[in-house]
Amino acid sequence: MIRSQRWFVVGLLFLAGVANYLDRAALSITAPLIQKDLHFTHAEMGVVFSSFFIGYAMFNFVGGVLADRIGAKKVFGGAMGVWSLFCGATALASSFASLIVLRVLFGMGEGPFSSSNSKMVNNWFPRREVASAIGVISSGTPLGGALAGPIVGFLAIRFGWRPAFVIIMVIGLAWLVLWSLTTTEMPQGNPRVSQAELALIVEGQQADVSMTHDAQGRPAGLGHYLRQPLILATAFAFFAYNYVLFFFLSWFPTYLTEAHHMSLRNMSLATVVPWLLGSIGLACGGFVTDAILRWTGNPLLSRRIVLSVCLGVAALCVALAGRVADTQSAVALMSVTTFFLYVTGSVYWAVIQDTVRRENVGGVGGFVHLLANLAGVIGPAVTGFIVEATHGAYGAAFVLAGGVAILGALCAFIWIREPRASGSSARPARAA
C-alpha cells in the first residue's frame, strides 16, 4: 500500500500538469514552422495564440461549477481526454480559420484543469497542506514547458510539426487510463487510504475559512463570493501573473529566433532553463507560503506577502529582459522572471481555500481563473499587434508585461487581507 494516498493523488495531478503544458507549449515551439508552412503574419499568429484562451477562459468557470456539482474526478478526467484529442487534431490544421477553431476547442478541454485539481486538493488535504499540495501539482506545468522545448523541437525537426502533436496526444490518453483506475473523488471509502491518514485529513479540514455567511447570516453562496473585493483582487493579481506567463509561453520562443537569430534547435534548448526554474519556484512557493502561515498564524497575510513581493520582482525582470542586447542576458532575466512569477502560482488557489466554503471552492476558483485567463485572450494578440506595428521590435511588449505585473502586485498588497466582519458574514481564519 502507498503510505500516503493523498500525495499519490498529487503525484498523478503533477504528471497531468506536465502533460498539460507539454501540449500547450507545443504550438509556441513549432510556431516558426507553422508560420512558414501556413503563411501567417505576426498579427495572425498572435490571434492564433489568443484563440486558445477563448475556450480556455470560458471553461475555467464551467469546469469549476461542474467540479462542485458532479465531482472533480469526472471533470478532470473528461478534460484530459478532450484536450488530448484536440491537441492531436492540431495536425489537421490547414488554414488560419481551421487552426483557430482547433485551438478554441483545445482550450475548452484544458479549461477545467486548475479549478478541478483545486477541488481535488480540497477533498483530499488538511487545510494546512493545501498550498504545498497545489504548489507541487502546479510545478508539473513549467516542467512540461521545459520538456516541450527539446521533445517537441526534436519531433518537429525529425518528423515535421504535424506528427509532433499526434505523438504528445498519446501521452495524455495513457495518463487518463491510470487516473480512471486508481483515483476516487473523496478519501472516505478509498481502500488505499489508511485510517490514520483519513483521520489526519478529516481533522485538518475542520479549520474555519474567512467568509462562511453573507450579511444576513445565511450560508454564503457563489454569488456572494463573486462580489467580494478580496476575491476580485485575487483574480486581478492572477490576471497579471497570467499576462506575463502567457507572454513568455506564446512569444518568447519566437522572440529568440527573430531578435536574437537563434535556430529552432538552440531556441528549444534555451527555453528549458526558464521553465525548469519556474518548476522549482512553483514547488517551493506553496511550502514557503504555508511556512509563513505557520509562523504568523494569518493565512491571508502569508499569501499577501508572497504575492506582492514576487510579482514585483517578476515585473522588474520582464521589463528589463526586452532591453538587453545579448541572448544570455535575455534568457537569464526571463529565467528569474519565471522563477518569481511561479513562486506565486499556488497562492491564488490558497487564498480561495482560505476564504471559501467547500461547497463553492470549484465555482469560485473557476470564476477567478476565468477572469485571470482573459489575460491569455488579450496578451498574446496585443503582443502580436505591437510587434507588427513596430516592425519586429519587442521592447514595448516586454515593458507592458512588466507594468501589468506591477499593478497586480499593488492590487494584492492593498486588498488581499482579512475581510471586515459584518454580522456573521466573516470569521477570522485560523491555521490548521
N, C-alpha and C positions, 0 to 999 in steps of 0.2 A: 504493500500500500504506500502511496505517496504520502509523506509525513504531513505536508501542508497542502490540502487540496485547493485552498483559496489562491495560493501562489502558483499552483499548476494552471488554474484558470487565467491568472495574469500572464503566465508564460504563453498560453495559446493566443491571448489577445495581443501580446507583444509580437508574435510571429505574424498575426493578421496585420499589425501596423507595418511590418517590414514589407509584406505583400502589397499593402495599400499604397505606399509611396514608391515602391518599385514600379507599380502600374502607372501611378500618376506622373512620376518624373520621366517616364519613357518618352512622352511627347516632347519635352524640352530637350532631352538628349538627342533625339532624332530630328529636331526642328530644322537644322540646316539642310538635311537631306530632303525633308518633306517640302520645305520652301522651294528648293531647286526642282524637285520632281513635279510638284503641282503648281509651280509658278506663282507663289504667294508674295505679296509685298509685306513690309514690316507691319503696316496697319492691319492687313488681313490676318497675319499671324497673331497679332495681339488680340483680335476679335476671337480667333480660334481658341487661344488660351483662356480668354474670359468666358467663352460659351460653356465650358465645363462647370463653372460656378453658378450658372443659372439653375441648372438641375440640382447641383450640389446644395446650394443655399436653401432652395425650396424644401428639399427632403431632409435637411437638418432638423427642421421643426416637425415635419410629418413623422420622421423616424423616431424622434423623441417622444411624441404623443403616443405612437404605436407601441413603443417600449413600455410605457406606463400601462397600456391597456391590454396588450396581448403577450407581453414578455420580451425581455431583451434578447434571450437566446434565439428565438424565432426571427426577430427583426435583424439581428446581426448576421445570422446565417443566410437569410434571404438576401441581405445587402451584399455579402461576399459573393454569392452566386451570380447576382445581376451584374455587379461591376466587373467581375472576371470575364463574363461572356461579352460584355460590350467593349472591354479592353481588347479582347481578341478580334472583335468585329472592326476595330480601327483599321485593320489590314485591308478592309474592303473599301476604304475611302478613295474616291476618285475625283473629288471636286471640293471647292470651298464649302458649298452647301451641305454635301454629304458628311464632311468631317465635322461641321458644326452640329448636325443632328446627332451623330455618334457621340460627340463629346458631351452634349447635354444629357443623353441617356446614360452615359458612363457616370456623369456627375450625380444623377439621380440615384444610381446604385450605391455610390460611395457616401451619399448624404447622411445616412443614419449611423455612420461609423462611430463618431465620438460620443454622441448622446446615448447610444445603446451600450457602449462599453462603460460609460459613466454609470449607467443604471445597473449594469452587472456588478461593478465595484460597490455600489450602494447596497446591493443584495448580499454580497459575499464578505464585506470587510467591516471591522470595527472602525468607528469614526476617526480614531487617532492614526489610522494607517492609510486613509483614503488618498491623501496627496502622494504618498510614497508609491502606492499601487498604481495610480494614474500616471505618475512620472515614469515608472518602469514600462508600463504599456506604451505610453507615448514615445518613449525613446526608440521604439521599433521603427517609427516613421522616418526619422532622419537616417537611421541605419539603412532603411530601404532606399532612401535617396542616395546614400553613399554607394550602395551596391549597384544602383541603376546606372551610374556612370560607366564603370568597367563592364558590367554584364550586358546592358543594352547597347553600349558602344561597340563591344565585341560582336554581338549578334548582328547589329546593323551593318557593320563593316564586312562581316563574314557572309551573311545570308541576305542582307537587304533589310530596310526598315519594316517592311510588312511582316515577314516571318517573326521578327522580334516580338511583336505584340501577341502573336498566337502562342509562342512558347511561354511567355510570362502568364498568360491566361491559365495554363495548366497548373501552375503553382497555386493559384487561388482556389481552384476546384479541388486539388488534393487536400488543402487545409480544411475546406468545408466538410469533407468526409470525416476527418479527425474530430472536428468540432461537434458534429452530429452524434458521434459515437461515445464521446467522453464527458460531455458537459450537461449540467442541469440548470434550470432557472434560479433555484434557491439552494442553499446548502442543506436545509432541512430535507430529510428523506434521501439524500445522496449517500449511497452505501460506502463511498470512498472517504467520507468526512467522519473523523473520529468524534467521540462525544466531547473530548477536551477542546478540540478546535471549534466545534459547534457552540459550546458554552462561551468561549472567548469571543466569537463573532456576535452572538446574541447579546451578551452583556455589554460589549463595546458599542452596540448600536442604540443603547438607551440614552446616550448623551443628547442633551437638548440642542435644537437648532434655534437660530435667532428669531425667525419670523414664522410663527405657527398659526396665528389668528389674525383676522382683519380687525378694523377699528370697532366693529360691532360685536366683537368677541366670537365670531363664527370661525370655524377652521378655514385657514387661508386656502383659496383655490388658485387655479392657474392665472386667471385674470388679475387677481390681487398682486401676485408676484411680478407680473409683467409691467406693472405700473410703478414699481419701487425704484427710486433713484440709484440704490446700491446695485440692483440687477442691471439697470441701463448703463451705469458706469462700467460695470464689468464687461458688458457687451461692447462698449466703445473701446476699452483697453484691448479687448480681444480683437476688435477690428484693426487696431493699429498693429498688433502683433502679426495678424494675417496679411496686412498690406505689405509689410517688409518681407515676410516669409514667401508670399506668392510672387513678389517682385524677383526675389532670389531664385525661386523654383522655376519661374517661367522664362526670365530674360537673362540671368547671369551666364548660362552656358553660351547663348548667342553673343552676349557682350564680349566674352573671352575670345570667341572666334573672329569677331569683327573688329573690335577696338584693339585687341592685343594679338591678332593674327595667329591664333593657336589652331593647330589641326584638330580634327574631331577626336583623334586618339588621345592627344595631350590634354584637350579640354575635358574629356571623360575622366581622366586620371586626376586632373586638378580639382574637379568638383567633389572628389571624395573627401578631402580634408575638412571643408566646412561642414559637410554632413556628419562626419564622424564626431567632430567637436559638438555639434548640435545634439547628437545622440547621448553623449556624456552629459551635456547640460540638462537635457530632459530627465535623465535618470537621477541626476544629483538634485535637481530643483525641488522635486517632491519631498525628498529627505531633508533638504535644507529648510523648507517652509514648515514641515512637521517638527523639526528640531526647534525652530523659533517658537512654534506654538507651545511645545512642552516647556520652553524657557519662560515665555510671557504669560501663558495661560489664556491668551486672547487670540482666537483664530483669525479674525479679520485684520488685526494689527500685523500678524505674521505674513498674511497674504499681501497686505498693502506695502510693506517694506520691500518684499521681493519684486513685486510688480513695478513700483515706481523707480527703484534703483536700476534694475536690469533693463527695463525698457529705455531708460535714459542713456545708459551706456551703449545699447544697441543703436539708438538713434544717432549718436555722435559718430560711431564707427561706419555705419552705412553711408552717411552723408559724405564722409571722407573717402570712402572706397572708390567713388567715381571720379575723384580728383587726382589720384596718383597716376604717375606715368608708367610705372613698371608692373609687370604681371604679378610678381611675387608679393608686392605690397597690396595689390588689389585683392588677391586671394587671401592674404593674411588678415586684412581688415574685414573681409566678408566672413572669414572663419570666426573671428572674435564676435562679430555681429550675431552670427548664427548661434554661437555658444550662449551668449547672454540672453538672446531672444528666447531660446529654447528652455533656459532655466525657468522662465515664466510659464511654460506650456501647460503644466498640470495645475497651476494656481487658479486659473479661471474656473475650472471644474471644481476645485476645492472650495472656492467661495460659494458655489451653488450647493455643494454638500453641507457647508456650514450653516446655510440660511434657509433651506427649503425643505418642506416635509417630504418624506419618502414618496408619497403618492404623486408628487409633482416634479420629482427630480428629472425625469426624462423630458417632460414637456418644457420646463423652464430651461434645461440645458439645450434642448433643441432650438428654442427661441433665441437664446444668447448666441448659439452657434450660427443660426441663420443671419442675424444682424452682423456678426463678425465676418461671415463669408461673403457679404456684399463687397468686401474688400477685394475678393477674387474676381467679382464681376467687373468692378471699376478699375482696379490697379493695373492688371496686365494690358488692358485696352488703352488706358491713359498713357502707359509707358510706350506702347507701340506708336501712338499718335505723336508723342513728344519726340521720339527718335526719328520718325518720319519728317516732322516739321523742322527739326534741327539738322537734317541731312546726315543722320547717323551718329550724332553726339548723344551720349548717355548721361552726362554730368547732372543736368537738371532733374532727371528721373531719380538719381540716387539722392539728391538733396530733398526732393519731395518726399521720398520714403522716410528719410530721417525726420522731417518735420511732422509727419503723421505720427511717428513713434513718440516724439516728444509730447504731443497732445495727449496720447494715450497714457503716458507716464503721469502727466499732471492730473488727468481725469481720475486715475487710480488713487493718487495721493489725496485728492480732495474728497472723493465720495465713497470710497470703499472703507467703511467704518461701521461700527455698531449702530443699527437704526435706533432712533429715539423711541422710547416706549410710548405707546398711545393706547391707553386702556390695557387690554390684554393682547394687543397686536404684536408685541415683541417681548422676548425674554432674553436676558443675557446668555450668550452661549458659554458653555464650559467645556474644557478639554476633556476628552475621554481618558 
